[in-house]
Amino acid sequence: MIPMKQGKPVEILLVEDNPGDVRLTIEGLKEGKVKNNLSVVEDGVEAMAFLRKEGKYADAVQPDLILLDLNLPKKDGREVLTEIKSDKDLWHIPVVVLTTSKAEQDILKAYSLHANCYITKPVDLDQFISVVESIEDFWFTIVKLPRDAQE
């Protein structure tokens, strides 16, 4: 589990262009047990600017976990995943691909690009919220993750 010093919340970056899925993710994280801060960006270009602390994201906090959709405008999730996993300052951040695609080629490609896991978004609203709660529970109460070196 990521130890929360002085009750410090875990940082999650959601890279998602669908406002409905953003709302459902927020709802799922609200229902969860772990105190968190959720940052949301709508496309791959913004995601990389956020992660590299560029422009309006100069004060962004490095996330403990990234939830990444594959089908994004400007720069798709596969390109974002490639950049994250090839960047010496970002490669260690776990990336959960959370997408509508069930295509075997997308699953294989995501893992070949070093995604930490691949989850297909359920269509049912209650199941979607349940999946988000499960992601949070798994990554922040079961898995051991490195903390940002700045702490």
DOFI-672369 format. One record per residue: residue number from 0; z, x, y of N, C-alpha, C, O in turn. Coordinates in steps of 0.05 Angstrom, whole numbers, plus 5000, padded with zeros to 4 digits. Atoms other than C-alpha are relative to their C-alpha. Layout:
N
(node NUM,(Z,X,Y),(Z,X,Y),(Z,X,Y),(Z,X,Y)) ...
! end
This chain:
151
(node 0,(5000,5017,4976),(5000,5000,5000),(5000,5018,5025),(5013,5039,5025)) (node 1,(4999,4986,4974),(4987,5023,5071),(5027,4995,5012),(5034,4972,5018)) (node 2,(4974,5005,4988),(5056,5034,5099),(4997,4992,5029),(4981,5004,5044)) (node 3,(5002,5010,4972),(5065,4995,5164),(5024,5011,5016),(5046,5000,5014)) (node 4,(4979,4988,4984),(5105,5039,5211),(5007,4982,5023),(4990,4972,5037)) (node 5,(4989,5018,4979),(5148,4998,5258),(4984,4974,5001),(4979,4963,5022)) (node 6,(5014,5025,5002),(5112,4936,5234),(4971,5000,5010),(4960,4979,5017)) (node 7,(5028,4997,4990),(5044,4963,5256),(4981,4985,4981),(4981,4989,4957)) (node 8,(5019,5014,5017),(4989,4916,5232),(4978,5018,4990),(4971,5038,5002)) (node 9,(5024,4986,5010),(4931,4940,5190),(4976,4991,5017),(4975,4969,5027)) (node 10,(5023,5005,4983),(4865,4944,5226),(4976,4994,4982),(4970,5010,4964)) (node 11,(5024,5009,5016),(4804,4907,5197),(4977,4997,5020),(4980,4984,5041)) (node 12,(5024,5005,4985),(4734,4910,5224),(4982,4982,4984),(4975,4989,4961)) (node 13,(5018,5018,5012),(4690,4851,5207),(4973,5003,5013),(4971,4999,5038)) (node 14,(5027,4997,4990),(4615,4863,5215),(4985,4976,4989),(4976,4976,4966)) (node 15,(5011,5026,5009),(4586,4792,5212),(4987,4986,5023),(4998,4983,5045)) (node 16,(5014,5014,4979),(4534,4754,5252),(5001,4970,4998),(4992,4956,5016)) (node 17,(4998,5029,5003),(4549,4684,5225),(5027,4990,5011),(5047,4997,4999)) (node 18,(4975,5009,4989),(4601,4650,5269),(5017,4983,4981),(5042,4985,4982)) (node 19,(4985,5015,5020),(4621,4603,5212),(5015,5018,4981),(5038,5013,4975)) (node 20,(4987,4981,5018),(4636,4661,5166),(5022,5016,5014),(5042,5023,5002)) (node 21,(4979,4987,4984),(4675,4695,5222),(5025,4982,5001),(5047,4992,4996)) (node 22,(4978,5019,4999),(4718,4633,5230),(5015,4998,4973),(5039,4998,4972)) (node 23,(4988,5002,5026),(4730,4628,5155),(5016,5025,4993),(5037,5024,4981)) (node 24,(4986,4975,5005),(4749,4701,5151),(5026,5001,5016),(5047,5009,5005)) (node 25,(4976,5001,4984),(4798,4693,5208),(5021,4982,4987),(5044,4989,4986)) (node 26,(4982,5019,5013),(4828,4633,5173),(5012,5012,4975),(5037,5010,4970)) (node 27,(4990,4988,5024),(4834,4670,5107),(5020,5022,5006),(5040,5025,4992)) (node 28,(4982,4979,4992),(4868,4729,5141),(5026,4989,5012),(5047,5001,5009)) (node 29,(4976,5013,4989),(4916,4682,5177),(5018,4991,4978),(5043,4992,4980)) (node 30,(4984,5011,5023),(4938,4653,5110),(5012,5023,4984),(5030,5018,4968)) (node 31,(4991,4977,5016),(4949,4723,5082),(5029,5009,5007),(5041,4999,5025)) (node 32,(4973,4990,4997),(5014,4761,5075),(5003,5024,5018),(5025,5031,5026)) (node 33,(5000,4974,4986),(4995,4824,5112),(4994,4996,5030),(4974,4983,5037)) (node 34,(5005,5000,4971),(5001,4831,5188),(4975,5016,5006),(4974,5040,4997)) (node 35,(5025,4986,4995),(4932,4850,5213),(4989,4995,5027),(4995,4974,5040)) (node 36,(5016,5004,4976),(4888,4859,5273),(4971,5000,4991),(4962,5018,4977)) (node 37,(5027,5002,5008),(4817,4836,5263),(4982,5004,5024),(4985,4990,5045)) (node 38,(5021,4995,4979),(4760,4864,5306),(4974,4990,4987),(4969,4994,4964)) (node 39,(5025,5011,5010),(4692,4830,5300),(4977,5010,5017),(4978,5010,5041)) (node 40,(5025,4993,4987),(4623,4857,5316),(4978,4985,4986),(4980,4979,4962)) (node 41,(5020,5018,5010),(4559,4818,5306),(4975,5014,4988),(4958,5000,4977)) (node 42,(5023,4987,5011),(4508,4871,5287),(5006,5029,4993),(5027,5039,5000)) (node 43,(4996,4973,5009),(4499,4940,5257),(5002,5021,5022),(5017,5040,5020)) (node 44,(4999,4981,4977),(4488,4975,5324),(5028,4999,5012),(5039,5020,5018)) (node 45,(4973,5003,4989),(4553,4947,5351),(5021,5012,4981),(5040,5025,4989)) (node 46,(4981,4990,5020),(4589,4966,5286),(5002,5031,5003),(5024,5042,5003)) (node 47,(4999,4971,4998),(4569,5039,5293),(5011,5009,5027),(5026,5029,5028)) (node 48,(4988,4993,4974),(4587,5040,5367),(5030,4997,4999),(5045,5014,5009)) (node 49,(4971,5004,5003),(4655,5011,5350),(5013,5023,4984),(5033,5034,4993)) (node 50,(4989,4979,5017),(4667,5062,5294),(4999,5027,5013),(5017,5044,5008)) (node 51,(5002,4974,4987),(4644,5120,5337),(5013,5000,5028),(5012,5020,5043)) (node 52,(4986,5003,4974),(4683,5094,5398),(4982,5006,5024),(4989,5021,5042)) (node 53,(5020,4996,4979),(4622,5091,5442),(4999,4977,5019),(5004,4954,5011)) (node 54,(5004,5021,4980),(4611,5052,5507),(5025,4982,5002),(5047,4992,5006)) (node 55,(4978,5019,4997),(4654,4989,5511),(5021,5002,4978),(5042,4990,4980)) (node 56,(4981,4996,5022),(4688,5010,5446),(5015,5026,5001),(5026,5035,4981)) (node 57,(4987,4974,4997),(4716,5075,5474),(5029,5000,4991),(5040,5020,4981)) (node 58,(4972,5002,5008),(4787,5050,5460),(5005,4986,4974),(5027,4979,4967)) (node 59,(4997,5013,5026),(4773,5020,5392),(5018,5016,4981),(5018,5040,4982)) (node 60,(4983,4988,5020),(4823,5033,5337),(4984,5003,4974),(4970,4984,4966)) (node 61,(5014,4997,5025),(4795,5062,5273),(5011,4981,4979),(5035,4979,4975)) (node 62,(4991,5020,5019),(4797,5008,5220),(5011,5012,4974),(5003,5034,4967)) (node 63,(4991,4992,5026),(4835,5014,5155),(4982,4989,4978),(4981,4999,4956)) (node 64,(5019,5013,5018),(4782,4970,5122),(4977,4987,5015),(4981,4976,5037)) (node 65,(5023,5012,4987),(4712,4947,5139),(4989,4979,4981),(4984,4984,4957)) (node 66,(5013,5021,5014),(4684,4880,5116),(4972,4998,5011),(4968,4992,5035)) (node 67,(5028,4996,4991),(4608,4887,5120),(4981,4981,4987),(4978,4980,4963)) (node 68,(5022,5016,5009),(4553,4836,5115),(4976,5018,4997),(4973,5037,5012)) (node 69,(5024,4984,5004),(4487,4863,5090),(4978,4992,5019),(4963,5009,5030)) (node 70,(5022,5010,4984),(4439,4819,5129),(5008,4996,5029),(5017,4974,5037)) (node 71,(4991,4999,4971),(4452,4837,5202),(4976,5004,5018),(4956,5017,5009)) (node 72,(5021,4994,4980),(4408,4838,5264),(5003,5029,5010),(5024,5042,5007)) (node 73,(5002,4973,4987),(4387,4904,5298),(5001,5023,4980),(4983,5039,4979)) (node 74,(4997,4979,5021),(4412,4949,5241),(5014,4986,4977),(5037,4976,4980)) (node 75,(4988,5016,5022),(4425,4919,5173),(5024,5015,4987),(5028,5039,4992)) (node 76,(4976,4989,5012),(4487,4930,5131),(4996,5024,4982),(5013,5041,4980)) (node 77,(5006,4977,5017),(4453,4979,5084),(4999,5026,5018),(5008,5047,5010)) (node 78,(5002,4977,4982),(4437,5025,5143),(5028,5007,5011),(5035,5031,5013)) (node 79,(4973,4995,4990),(4508,5017,5170),(5016,5014,4978),(5030,5034,4984)) (node 80,(4986,4988,5023),(4537,5034,5101),(4992,5029,4997),(5008,5047,4993)) (node 81,(5010,4972,5002),(4492,5096,5097),(5012,5017,5022),(5021,5040,5016)) (node 82,(4990,4984,4978),(4515,5120,5165),(5030,5005,4997),(5040,5027,5002)) (node 83,(4971,4997,5004),(4589,5107,5151),(5006,5021,4979),(5022,5039,4983)) (node 84,(4993,4982,5023),(4589,5143,5084),(4989,5028,5003),(4996,5046,4988)) (node 85,(5010,4973,4995),(4550,5203,5112),(5013,5013,5025),(5006,5035,5032)) (node 86,(4986,4990,4976),(4596,5212,5173),(5027,5011,4992),(5043,4997,4981)) (node 87,(4975,4987,5009),(4652,5262,5162),(5025,4988,5012),(5047,4991,5000)) (node 88,(4977,5013,4988),(4698,5222,5208),(5005,4972,4990),(5026,4960,4995)) (node 89,(4998,5028,5008),(4685,5154,5176),(4999,4996,4970),(5007,4974,4960)) (node 90,(5007,5005,5028),(4667,5164,5102),(5024,4990,4984),(5021,4976,4964)) (node 91,(4976,5007,5015),(4739,5154,5079),(5009,4970,5004),(5026,4960,4988)) (node 92,(4993,5028,4995),(4744,5083,5107),(4988,4982,4978),(4964,4983,4974)) (node 93,(5011,5018,5020),(4737,5032,5051),(4982,4979,5012),(4989,4966,5032)) (node 94,(5020,5021,4991),(4677,4986,5059),(4997,4980,4978),(4988,4986,4956)) (node 95,(5004,5022,5018),(4677,4919,5026),(4975,4985,5009),(4975,4974,5031)) (node 96,(5023,5016,4993),(4608,4888,5025),(5006,4971,4993),(5013,4964,4971)) (node 97,(4994,5028,5002),(4618,4814,5036),(4975,4985,5010),(4971,4982,5034)) (node 98,(5027,5010,4993),(4550,4779,5034),(4993,4976,4982),(5005,4971,4962)) (node 99,(5010,5023,5015),(4512,4719,5009),(4982,5008,4977),(4977,4993,4959)) (node 100,(5019,4992,5020),(4465,4760,4967),(5013,5005,4972),(5033,5018,4970)) (node 101,(4992,4996,5028),(4473,4757,4891),(4980,5018,4986),(4982,5022,4962)) (node 102,(5022,4985,5012),(4411,4800,4880),(5011,5026,4988),(5025,5042,5001)) (node 103,(4991,4976,5014),(4423,4855,4829),(4991,5026,5015),(5006,5045,5016)) (node 104,(5010,4977,4985),(4381,4903,4872),(5018,5006,5024),(5023,5029,5031)) (node 105,(4982,4996,4978),(4428,4892,4931),(5027,5011,4991),(5038,5029,5004)) (node 106,(4975,4989,5011),(4489,4904,4888),(4998,5029,4993),(5015,5045,5000)) (node 107,(5004,4972,5008),(4461,4968,4859),(4996,5018,5024),(5008,5040,5025)) (node 108,(5004,4985,4976),(4438,4992,4927),(5026,5005,5015),(5032,5027,5024)) (node 109,(4975,4997,4986),(4506,4979,4959),(5018,5021,4986),(5030,5037,4999)) (node 110,(4984,4980,5014),(4542,5018,4905),(4988,5028,5001),(5003,5048,5002)) (node 111,(5013,4974,4998),(4491,5074,4907),(5005,5013,5028),(5004,5037,5031)) (node 112,(4993,4991,4973),(4508,5079,4982),(5030,5004,5004),(5039,5009,5026)) (node 113,(4971,4995,5001),(4582,5085,4963),(5017,4978,5012),(5038,4983,5023)) (node 114,(4982,5023,4993),(4607,5015,4980),(5024,5002,4981),(5021,5010,4958)) (node 115,(4976,5000,5017),(4678,5009,4954),(5002,4976,4983),(5015,4976,4962)) (node 116,(5003,5024,5017),(4665,4939,4928),(4980,4981,5012),(4973,4983,5036)) (node 117,(5021,5019,4992),(4614,4883,4931),(5009,4973,4992),(5016,4967,4969)) (node 118,(4990,5028,5005),(4634,4810,4938),(4979,4981,5011),(4970,4984,5034)) (node 119,(5018,5021,4991),(4587,4751,4942),(5016,4978,5012),(5036,4968,5000)) (node 120,(4986,5021,4986),(4610,4700,4993),(4997,4973,4985),(4975,4965,4979)) (node 121,(5002,5027,5013),(4627,4633,4959),(4990,4980,5021),(4994,4983,5045)) (node 122,(5010,5021,4983),(4593,4572,4988),(5022,4980,5007),(5023,4970,5030)) (node 123,(4978,5019,4996),(4655,4528,4981),(5020,5012,5020),(5028,5035,5017)) (node 124,(4982,4990,4979),(4701,4534,5042),(5027,5010,4989),(5036,5031,4997)) (node 125,(4974,4992,5011),(4767,4536,5003),(4997,5026,4984),(5015,5043,4986)) (node 126,(5004,4976,5016),(4739,4589,4956),(4995,5024,5019),(5004,5046,5013)) (node 127,(5005,4979,4981),(4714,4630,5015),(5027,5011,5011),(5032,5035,5012)) (node 128,(4974,4993,4989),(4784,4630,5046),(5017,5015,4978),(5030,5034,4984)) (node 129,(4985,4988,5022),(4814,4647,4978),(4990,5029,4994),(5006,5046,4989)) (node 130,(5012,4974,5004),(4766,4706,4970),(5010,5019,5022),(5018,5042,5016)) (node 131,(4990,4983,4979),(4787,4734,5038),(5029,5007,4996),(5037,5029,5000)) (node 132,(4972,4994,5006),(4860,4727,5020),(5003,5020,4977),(5020,5037,4978)) (node 133,(5000,4982,5022),(4846,4763,4955),(4993,5028,5008),(5004,5048,4999)) (node 134,(5008,4974,4990),(4811,4820,4991),(5023,5013,5014),(5030,5036,5009)) (node 135,(4977,4990,4985),(4870,4828,5037),(5022,5008,4981),(5034,5030,4984)) (node 136,(4979,4994,5019),(4920,4825,4980),(4994,5025,4984),(5011,5043,4981)) (node 137,(5007,4977,5016),(4882,4876,4938),(5001,5026,5016),(5014,5045,5008)) (node 138,(5002,4975,4985),(4867,4927,4992),(5025,5008,5015),(5029,5032,5021)) (node 139,(4976,4992,4985),(4934,4924,5028),(5026,4997,4985),(5047,5004,4996)) (node 140,(4975,5001,5015),(4985,4910,4974),(4998,5014,4973),(5019,5022,4962)) (node 141,(5003,4987,5026),(4956,4941,4910),(4989,5028,5003),(5000,5046,4991)) (node 142,(5014,4974,4998),(4909,4998,4930),(5015,5018,5019),(5026,5010,5039)) (node 143,(4989,4980,4982),(4935,5062,4960),(4977,5010,5017),(4957,5020,5007)) (node 144,(5021,4991,4981),(4894,5079,5023),(5012,5022,5018),(5035,5022,5024)) (node 145,(4990,4980,4981),(4898,5140,5068),(5004,4987,5028),(4989,4969,5035)) (node 146,(4996,5008,4972),(4926,5128,5138),(4984,5018,5018),(4977,5040,5010)) (node 147,(5014,4984,4980),(4890,5152,5200),(5016,5026,5005),(5041,5025,5008)) (node 148,(4987,4975,4997),(4906,5225,5210),(5015,5003,5027),(5031,5021,5030)) (node 149,(4987,4999,4974),(4929,5211,5282),(5029,4991,4998),(5044,4996,5017)) (node 150,(4973,5011,5001),(4993,5178,5258),(5020,5021,4991),(5044,5015,4989)) 
! end
